[in-house]
Amino acid sequence: MKYSIKCPFCKKTRFENNKLIGLPAENSILFENNNVYIQVDISPLCLGHILIISNEHYLNFFELPNNIKEDVIKLKNKIKEIYKEVYKTDVLFFEHGSAKIGYAGSSIDHAHLHCIPCDFDIIESLNEILGNPIECDILDFSNKFNNEFSYIYVEKNEKKLIYKVEKLPSQFLRKLISEKLNNSMYLWQENCINEESIAKLKKTILDLKNKIVI
């Protein structure tokens, strides 16, 4: 399967891969304003797997200006409410925060925050693999972007943690979460054409369409 070499999250090219594969495109957008939009992951690891994405091309969420962070905070709070209602569970937020293109396990170097309904623990596994994290909220207005290191960011319940990392394998966190879900298919490029993955994408659209409003 051939994929677009253009950024799949920038406004002018965001639907190219969906259309190449024959997946829902414009219909996969669950929310959009001038700063950010929310799209169902092209290869959801589970029902409810969505992405908060910056409209402008920023490298990671640390780098976002405060007005965009304000919208992301509101969206996160809304998503927590909706997941409690729809999926009866908490939310895991995570980001591969590359400071340089191709680092931190990110396969797409455009700021995007994963949101997944989650009732499992991932922090203990990350501690074993990456060492002790730093308590840090990437959306705190007082945190200034530091382009000297890449990071893994995870947020579950009240825990907001950053792991400073060197170069990681592509889709590192997707692989780890897939293992927690007993799912061996984690590479989005391979899994997005799988019938089960397509069914999850379409069901997530049905579950969440018109529910995310700020």
C-alpha positions as CSV (number, residue, x, y, z in Angstrom):
1,M,0.0,0.0,0.0
2,K,1.4,3.4,-1.0
3,Y,0.9,6.4,1.3
4,S,1.2,10.1,0.7
5,I,4.6,11.6,1.5
6,K,2.9,14.9,2.5
7,C,2.1,15.6,6.1
8,P,-1.3,13.8,6.8
9,F,-2.2,16.3,9.5
10,C,-1.7,19.6,7.7
11,K,-5.0,21.2,6.6
12,K,-4.4,20.9,2.8
13,T,-3.3,17.3,2.9
14,R,-4.9,15.8,5.9
15,F,-7.3,13.4,4.1
16,E,-4.9,12.1,1.4
17,N,-4.1,8.8,3.2
18,N,-7.8,8.2,4.1
19,K,-8.8,8.7,0.5
20,L,-6.0,6.5,-0.9
21,I,-7.1,3.7,1.4
22,G,-10.8,4.3,0.9
23,L,-11.5,5.2,4.5
24,P,-13.9,7.9,5.8
25,A,-12.2,11.3,5.3
26,E,-14.0,14.5,6.1
27,N,-16.5,12.4,8.2
28,S,-13.7,11.3,10.5
29,I,-13.4,14.9,11.8
30,L,-15.2,15.1,15.2
31,F,-14.4,18.7,16.0
32,E,-12.6,21.7,14.5
33,N,-12.0,25.3,15.1
34,N,-9.3,27.8,14.0
35,N,-6.6,26.2,16.3
36,V,-7.1,22.5,16.5
37,Y,-9.2,19.6,15.2
38,I,-10.0,16.1,16.4
39,Q,-9.9,13.1,14.1
40,V,-10.4,9.4,14.6
41,D,-7.1,7.7,14.4
42,I,-6.6,6.1,10.9
43,S,-5.8,2.8,12.6
44,P,-7.5,2.9,16.0
45,L,-5.9,0.6,18.6
46,C,-9.4,0.3,20.2
47,L,-12.8,1.9,20.0
48,G,-12.6,5.6,20.9
49,H,-9.0,6.1,19.7
50,I,-8.9,9.7,18.5
51,L,-6.3,12.5,18.0
52,I,-6.2,16.1,19.0
53,I,-4.2,17.8,16.3
54,S,-2.9,21.4,15.8
55,N,-4.1,23.0,12.5
56,E,-0.8,24.7,12.1
57,H,2.3,22.6,11.7
58,Y,4.0,22.5,15.1
59,L,6.5,19.7,16.0
60,N,5.0,18.9,19.4
61,F,2.5,20.0,22.0
62,F,5.2,21.7,24.2
63,E,5.7,24.1,21.3
64,L,2.1,25.2,21.0
65,P,1.3,28.9,21.8
66,N,-1.0,29.5,24.9
67,N,-4.1,30.3,22.9
68,I,-4.0,26.8,21.3
69,K,-3.2,25.1,24.6
70,E,-6.3,26.7,26.1
71,D,-8.5,24.9,23.5
72,V,-6.7,21.6,24.0
73,I,-7.3,21.8,27.8
74,K,-11.0,22.4,27.2
75,L,-11.1,19.5,24.7
76,K,-9.4,17.1,27.1
77,N,-11.8,17.9,29.8
78,K,-14.7,17.3,27.4
79,I,-13.3,14.0,26.2
80,K,-12.9,12.8,29.8
81,E,-16.6,13.4,30.3
82,I,-17.6,11.7,27.1
83,Y,-15.5,8.6,27.6
84,K,-17.0,8.2,31.1
85,E,-20.4,8.3,29.4
86,V,-19.7,6.3,26.3
87,Y,-17.0,3.8,27.2
88,K,-17.3,3.8,31.0
89,T,-13.6,4.3,31.5
90,D,-10.9,6.9,32.0
91,V,-8.7,8.4,29.2
92,L,-5.1,7.8,28.5
93,F,-3.5,10.8,26.7
94,F,-0.1,10.3,25.1
95,E,2.3,12.0,22.7
96,H,5.6,11.1,21.0
97,G,7.1,14.6,21.5
98,S,9.9,14.8,18.9
99,A,12.3,17.8,19.3
100,K,13.9,16.7,16.0
101,I,12.2,15.0,13.0
102,G,12.2,11.3,13.4
103,Y,12.9,11.1,17.1
104,A,10.8,10.0,20.1
105,G,9.1,7.2,18.1
106,S,6.9,9.6,16.2
107,S,6.1,8.5,12.7
108,I,4.4,11.8,11.9
109,D,6.2,14.9,13.1
110,H,3.2,17.2,13.5
111,A,1.8,17.8,17.0
112,H,-0.9,15.3,17.8
113,L,-2.1,14.0,21.1
114,H,-3.6,10.5,21.3
115,C,-6.7,9.9,23.4
116,I,-7.6,6.3,24.2
117,P,-10.2,4.8,26.6
118,C,-8.0,3.1,29.1
119,D,-8.5,0.8,32.1
120,F,-4.9,-0.5,32.2
121,D,-1.6,0.7,33.7
122,I,1.1,1.8,31.3
123,I,3.2,3.9,33.6
124,E,4.8,1.0,35.4
125,S,5.9,-0.5,32.1
126,L,7.3,2.9,30.9
127,N,9.3,3.3,34.2
128,E,10.9,-0.1,33.6
129,I,11.8,0.7,30.0
130,L,12.6,4.4,30.1
131,G,13.5,5.1,33.8
132,N,11.9,7.6,36.1
133,P,9.8,10.4,34.6
134,I,9.4,14.1,35.4
135,E,6.1,15.4,36.6
136,C,5.1,17.9,33.9
137,D,2.0,19.1,32.2
138,I,2.9,19.9,28.5
139,L,-0.1,22.4,28.5
140,D,1.0,24.4,31.5
141,F,1.4,28.0,30.2
142,S,4.5,28.5,32.3
143,N,6.4,25.7,30.6
144,K,8.5,27.0,27.8
145,F,9.4,24.8,24.9
146,N,12.8,23.2,25.2
147,N,14.0,22.0,21.8
148,E,17.0,20.2,23.3
149,F,15.3,16.9,24.1
150,S,12.6,14.7,22.7
151,Y,10.1,13.1,25.1
152,I,7.3,10.7,25.7
153,Y,4.3,12.3,27.4
154,V,1.6,10.2,29.2
155,E,-1.4,11.5,31.2
156,K,-3.8,9.2,33.1
157,N,-6.1,10.3,35.9
158,E,-4.1,13.0,37.7
159,K,-0.7,11.8,36.6
160,K,1.1,13.9,34.0
161,L,4.5,12.6,33.2
162,I,7.3,13.2,30.7
163,Y,10.1,10.8,29.9
164,K,13.1,12.3,28.3
165,V,14.3,10.1,25.5
166,E,16.8,9.6,22.8
167,K,15.7,8.2,19.4
168,L,13.0,5.5,19.9
169,P,11.6,2.9,17.5
170,S,8.7,4.2,15.3
171,Q,5.3,4.0,17.1
172,F,6.9,2.9,20.3
173,L,3.9,3.7,22.5
174,R,1.4,2.2,20.0
175,K,3.3,-1.0,20.3
176,L,3.3,-0.9,24.1
177,I,-0.4,-0.1,24.3
178,S,-1.2,-2.9,21.7
179,E,0.5,-5.4,24.0
180,K,-1.7,-4.2,26.9
181,L,-4.7,-4.7,24.7
182,N,-3.5,-8.1,23.5
183,N,-3.4,-6.8,20.0
184,S,-0.3,-7.5,17.8
185,M,-1.3,-5.1,15.1
186,Y,0.1,-1.7,16.1
187,L,1.8,-0.3,12.9
188,W,-0.9,2.1,11.5
189,Q,0.5,1.7,8.0
190,E,-0.2,-2.0,8.0
191,N,-3.2,-2.2,10.2
192,C,-5.4,0.6,8.7
193,I,-6.6,-1.7,5.8
194,N,-7.5,-4.5,8.2
195,E,-11.3,-5.1,8.4
196,E,-11.3,-5.0,12.2
197,S,-9.4,-1.7,12.2
198,I,-11.8,-0.2,9.6
199,A,-14.8,-1.4,11.7
200,K,-13.3,0.3,14.9
201,L,-12.8,3.6,13.0
202,K,-16.4,3.6,11.7
203,K,-17.8,2.7,15.0
204,T,-15.8,5.4,16.8
205,I,-17.3,8.0,14.4
206,L,-20.8,6.7,15.3
207,D,-20.0,6.7,19.0
208,L,-18.5,10.3,19.2
209,K,-20.0,12.3,16.3
210,N,-21.4,15.6,17.4
211,K,-20.5,14.9,21.0
212,I,-17.3,16.9,21.3
213,V,-18.2,20.6,21.6
214,I,-16.5,23.4,23.5
